Amino acid sequence: MTGGGAARSTNCSVCERLILPGESVRIFRDLERGGRRRPTCPLCHREARARGWVSDGDPRAEATGAGPDA
């Protein structure tokens, strides 16, 4: 999920920076942790992929049963 903003106080799962209201956030899935949702700020998308996380909606995330609402 790209775009939109954080509706409540959320921290980036990579750098732990507070994601500001209205700021773009992308949800990645940590497949090694059962598809756990990882909100990520725009500066950390590359690092999230390097950690093996997949973008929410990616077929690999859905294949594990970790759909958008998991």
Secondary structure, 3 states (H helix, E strand, C coil): CCCCCCCCCEECCCCCCEECCCCCCEEEEEHHHCCEEEEECHHHHHHHHHCCCEECCCHHHHHCCCCCCC
